[in-house]
Amino acid sequence: MAEAQADLDYAVFLKEHRGVYELRIRELLLVVRGPDLQKAYEELMRRKQEIIESARAFGTLDEVPTPERAPLFEGGPQGLFGRVWSRLR
């Protein structure tokens, strides 16, 4: 019987400050920094894969946090759009 495929498509968050890129996968507590975006991304994916392969080898893949799905817009009534909307009324 085949193992159920876990959803492991995590969002990668990117910041850039003074020529240094920071990439994060929040759920896995992974952070990689570097001056080359491509290399930093490859390192992040390598570390992610190590976590997944280790969990699979130990039979604990079901304990790896699943990707969180952020809403398309995080504004809403309390955010920017709420303030703009209330001023237009």
Steps between C-alpha positions, in 0.01 A plus 500: 500500500636842408578758765261796504665801342534781751445859391854639516464802275603771746491873435845659488520847650764732358660814638789701359704747701823662381569232243439204732204274432313323778275210409276329755263209530313590817346162576837322492686780682748522212689820421775543242686823430742583225603752233397271211124439475528181292756341733301598808186345350684180411636477856152552645360223278786269595431552871127453449566174317728379782220554752248318283732208423594460867135503606414247230789274606387506865133456408406839644401684182152551646660707778660751262294822505278539197522817292282782624287667241493875552195688377544665163464841665601541861352851529133476581311728735790540744766555233568754229181432303288541813650843569456611140142369487404673825632832370297468180170452683 
